[in-house]
């Protein structure tokens, strides 16, 4: 005879959102087109414009957010010489959970001469949210990447504060099969107290990282030249053929302002319209 706890666990699992996207694009006569699209569960991907030199894709989560126990997988492949920019329809919200983590796994692959701009809008963590995310990036020689990921701890404009939550974020970047960059961030427990420490965020609640491949000292100098425009703290460095830009701001609005400035400069082209609404 089944125990009530087992029945409750099964009911909980049955009500979790599970979503998967597999998107592949290829170049044909200098025009990038979708070559494969697979959607499962609550995730959708739409291309609002016509095929173009750079195709734009928008990810939509019809679940309306991410809750404990939800699992999302995103797989994006850019064929040689194809160009793709990916964004999201809105900021992703990760809600409070009583126990299990929400899981997001991202896999990005770019072929030789291909270009991917991975520019989702912010991920917003609510109080007592739990998120485990991994980002795996595989670049061929000669591939280009611009990646931006931003996390905001609570919506300060709504009077929200994050006192306690859990975040584990694991990134791996490979070029021609060799590991080029690896990082992992773990923040859990008394988040507000930890973010207040000078060595962590000095009271800021909004952080972001941008990866630029290829990137060099000229990339870094271009970012630093924008310094008078920044509303938060921005630092940039380059090594081993790529550049990293780190952001920390008092709130999400200041972070977005700084991100727009840097991404517009580094990208050398307009951002997706959803970023500017």
C-alpha positions as CSV (number, residue, x, y, z in Angstrom):
1,X,0.0,0.0,0.0
2,X,1.4,3.4,-1.0
3,X,2.2,5.9,1.6
4,X,0.6,9.4,1.4
5,X,4.1,10.9,1.1
6,X,4.8,8.9,-2.1
7,X,1.4,9.9,-3.5
8,X,2.2,13.5,-2.8
9,X,5.6,13.3,-4.4
10,X,4.1,11.7,-7.6
11,X,1.4,14.5,-7.7
12,X,4.1,17.1,-7.3
13,X,6.2,15.6,-10.1
14,X,3.3,15.4,-12.4
15,X,2.6,19.1,-12.1
16,X,6.1,20.3,-12.8
17,X,6.8,22.0,-16.1
18,X,9.2,20.3,-18.5
19,X,10.3,22.0,-21.6
20,X,12.8,21.4,-24.4
21,X,13.8,23.3,-27.5
22,X,16.2,22.1,-30.2
23,X,16.9,24.7,-32.8
24,X,19.3,24.4,-35.7
25,X,20.0,27.0,-38.4
26,X,22.0,26.9,-41.6
27,X,23.2,29.4,-44.2
28,X,22.0,29.3,-47.8
29,X,23.2,31.9,-50.2
30,X,24.2,34.2,-47.4
31,X,20.7,33.9,-45.8
32,X,20.3,32.1,-42.5
33,X,17.2,29.8,-42.2
34,X,15.9,27.3,-39.7
35,X,17.0,23.8,-40.6
36,X,15.4,22.0,-37.6
37,X,13.0,23.1,-34.9
38,X,11.8,20.7,-32.1
39,X,9.6,21.9,-29.2
40,X,8.4,20.0,-26.2
41,X,6.4,21.0,-23.2
42,X,6.1,24.7,-22.3
43,X,9.0,26.0,-24.4
44,X,8.5,27.6,-27.8
45,X,10.8,29.3,-30.2
46,X,9.6,31.8,-32.8
47,X,11.4,33.7,-35.6
48,X,9.5,37.0,-35.9
49,X,11.2,38.3,-39.1
50,X,11.9,36.9,-42.5
51,X,15.1,34.8,-43.2
52,X,18.0,37.2,-43.2
53,X,21.8,37.4,-43.1
54,X,21.3,37.1,-39.3
55,X,18.2,35.3,-38.2
56,X,16.5,36.3,-35.0
57,X,14.9,33.7,-32.7
58,X,12.7,34.4,-29.6
59,X,12.3,31.9,-26.8
60,X,8.9,31.8,-25.1
61,X,8.1,30.0,-21.9
62,X,4.3,29.4,-21.9
63,X,4.5,28.2,-18.2
64,X,4.9,31.9,-17.2
65,X,7.9,31.3,-15.1
66,X,10.1,28.6,-13.5
67,X,9.1,26.8,-10.2
68,X,10.8,24.3,-8.1
69,X,11.1,20.9,-9.8
70,X,10.7,22.4,-13.3
71,X,13.3,21.3,-15.9
72,X,14.1,23.1,-19.1
73,X,16.6,22.1,-21.8
74,X,17.7,24.4,-24.6
75,X,19.9,23.1,-27.5
76,X,20.9,25.6,-30.2
77,X,23.2,24.7,-33.2
78,X,24.5,27.2,-35.7
79,X,25.9,25.7,-38.9
80,X,29.1,27.0,-40.6
81,X,28.7,30.6,-41.9
82,X,25.2,30.9,-40.4
83,X,24.4,33.8,-38.1
84,X,21.8,33.7,-35.3
85,X,20.7,36.0,-32.5
86,X,18.6,34.5,-29.7
87,X,16.6,36.4,-27.1
88,X,13.6,35.8,-24.8
89,X,10.1,37.2,-24.9
90,X,10.5,38.5,-21.3
91,X,12.6,38.2,-18.3
92,X,12.5,34.7,-16.8
93,X,11.2,34.5,-13.3
94,X,12.2,31.8,-10.9
95,X,9.7,31.5,-8.1
96,X,9.9,30.3,-4.5
97,X,10.1,26.6,-3.9
98,X,9.7,24.5,-0.7
99,X,12.3,22.0,-1.7
100,X,13.5,20.9,-5.2
101,X,15.7,22.9,-7.5
102,X,14.6,24.2,-10.8
103,X,17.0,23.1,-13.5
104,X,18.0,24.8,-16.8
105,X,20.5,23.2,-19.1
106,X,21.7,25.1,-22.1
107,X,23.8,23.7,-25.0
108,X,25.2,26.0,-27.7
109,X,27.2,24.9,-30.7
110,X,28.6,27.2,-33.5
111,X,30.3,25.9,-36.7
112,X,33.3,27.4,-38.4
113,X,32.6,30.9,-39.7
114,X,29.2,30.9,-37.8
115,X,28.1,33.5,-35.4
116,X,25.8,33.3,-32.3
117,X,24.5,36.2,-30.2
118,X,22.9,34.6,-27.1
119,X,21.1,37.5,-25.5
120,X,18.3,36.3,-23.2
121,X,16.7,38.9,-21.0
122,X,17.3,38.9,-17.3
123,X,16.7,35.9,-15.0
124,X,14.9,37.2,-11.8
125,X,15.2,35.1,-8.6
126,X,12.5,35.5,-6.0
127,X,12.9,34.9,-2.3
128,X,13.5,31.2,-1.6
129,X,14.0,30.3,-5.2
130,X,16.3,27.5,-6.1
131,X,18.0,27.3,-9.5
132,X,20.7,25.0,-10.9
133,X,21.8,26.0,-14.4
134,X,24.5,24.7,-16.7
135,X,25.7,26.3,-20.0
136,X,27.8,24.2,-22.3
137,X,29.3,26.0,-25.4
138,X,31.2,24.3,-28.2
139,X,32.8,26.6,-30.8
140,X,34.6,25.5,-34.0
141,X,37.7,27.4,-35.0
142,X,36.7,30.7,-36.5
143,X,33.3,30.7,-34.8
144,X,32.0,33.9,-33.1
145,X,30.1,34.2,-29.9
146,X,28.5,37.0,-27.9
147,X,26.8,35.7,-24.8
148,X,25.1,37.7,-22.1
149,X,23.5,36.3,-18.9
150,X,22.0,38.5,-16.2
151,X,20.6,37.6,-12.8
152,X,18.6,39.9,-10.6
153,X,17.8,39.0,-7.0
154,X,14.3,40.3,-6.5
155,X,12.4,43.2,-8.1
156,X,13.4,46.2,-6.1
157,X,10.9,48.4,-8.0
158,X,8.1,46.2,-6.6
159,X,9.5,46.4,-3.1
160,X,10.7,42.8,-3.2
161,X,13.8,41.5,-1.4
162,X,15.6,38.2,-1.6
163,X,16.7,37.1,1.9
164,X,17.2,33.5,1.2
165,X,17.7,31.5,-2.0
166,X,20.0,29.1,-3.8
167,X,21.9,29.5,-7.1
168,X,24.3,27.2,-8.7
169,X,25.6,28.3,-12.2
170,X,28.1,26.2,-14.1
171,X,29.6,27.3,-17.5
172,X,32.0,25.5,-19.8
173,X,33.3,27.1,-23.1
174,X,35.2,24.9,-25.6
175,X,36.9,25.9,-28.8
176,X,37.8,23.1,-31.3
177,X,37.1,20.6,-28.5
178,X,39.6,22.2,-26.1
179,X,38.4,23.7,-22.8
180,X,38.8,27.5,-23.1
181,X,37.0,28.8,-20.1
182,X,35.3,27.3,-17.0
183,X,33.5,28.9,-14.1
184,X,31.0,28.0,-11.5
185,X,29.1,30.2,-9.0
186,X,27.3,29.0,-5.9
187,X,25.3,31.3,-3.7
188,X,22.9,30.0,-1.2
189,X,21.5,30.6,2.2
190,X,21.4,34.2,3.5
191,X,21.7,35.8,0.1
192,X,21.0,39.4,1.2
193,X,23.7,39.3,3.8
194,X,26.2,37.7,1.3
195,X,25.5,40.2,-1.5
196,X,26.0,43.0,1.0
197,X,29.7,42.0,1.5
198,X,32.2,44.2,-0.4
199,X,34.0,41.2,-1.9
200,X,30.7,39.8,-3.4
201,X,28.4,42.5,-4.6
202,X,28.8,45.4,-2.1
203,X,25.0,45.7,-1.7
204,X,24.2,45.2,-5.4
205,X,21.3,42.9,-6.3
206,X,21.9,42.6,-10.1
207,X,24.8,40.9,-11.8
208,X,25.7,39.8,-15.3
209,X,28.5,38.3,-17.4
210,X,29.2,38.8,-21.1
211,X,31.5,36.5,-23.1
212,X,33.0,37.8,-26.4
213,X,34.7,35.3,-28.7
214,X,37.0,36.4,-30.3
215,X,37.9,39.1,-27.9
216,X,41.2,41.0,-27.2
217,X,42.5,44.1,-25.5
218,X,40.8,46.2,-28.1
219,X,37.5,44.7,-27.0
220,X,38.4,45.6,-23.4
221,X,39.4,49.1,-24.2
222,X,36.1,49.7,-26.1
223,X,34.2,48.6,-23.0
224,X,36.3,50.8,-20.7
225,X,35.8,53.8,-23.0
226,X,32.1,53.7,-22.0
227,X,32.9,54.1,-18.3
228,X,31.3,57.5,-17.9
229,X,27.9,56.1,-19.0
230,X,27.8,53.2,-16.5
231,X,25.4,53.3,-13.6
232,X,26.9,50.3,-11.8
233,X,30.3,48.7,-11.7
234,X,31.7,47.1,-14.9
235,X,35.0,45.3,-15.4
236,X,36.5,43.8,-18.5
237,X,39.5,41.6,-19.2
238,X,40.8,39.5,-22.1
239,X,43.1,36.5,-22.5
240,X,43.5,33.4,-24.6
241,X,41.6,34.9,-27.5
242,X,38.3,35.9,-25.7
243,X,37.0,38.7,-23.5
244,X,34.9,38.7,-20.3
245,X,32.8,41.6,-19.0
246,X,31.4,41.5,-15.5
247,X,28.6,43.7,-14.2
248,X,27.2,44.5,-10.8
249,X,24.5,47.1,-10.1
250,X,22.2,48.3,-7.4
251,X,19.1,47.2,-9.3
252,X,17.9,45.6,-12.5
253,X,17.2,48.9,-14.3
254,X,20.8,50.1,-13.8
255,X,22.1,46.7,-14.9
256,X,20.1,46.7,-18.1
257,X,21.3,50.2,-18.9
258,X,24.9,49.1,-18.6
259,X,24.3,45.9,-20.5
260,X,22.6,47.7,-23.4
261,X,25.6,50.1,-23.6
262,X,28.2,47.3,-23.7
263,X,26.3,44.9,-26.0
264,X,25.5,47.6,-28.5
265,X,29.2,48.6,-28.6
266,X,30.6,45.1,-28.8
267,X,28.0,43.8,-31.2
268,X,28.3,46.7,-33.5
269,X,24.6,46.3,-34.4
270,X,21.2,47.0,-32.9
271,X,20.0,44.7,-30.1
272,X,16.8,42.7,-30.6
273,X,13.8,45.0,-30.3
274,X,12.5,43.2,-27.2
275,X,15.6,44.4,-25.3
276,X,14.7,48.0,-26.0
277,X,11.0,48.0,-25.1
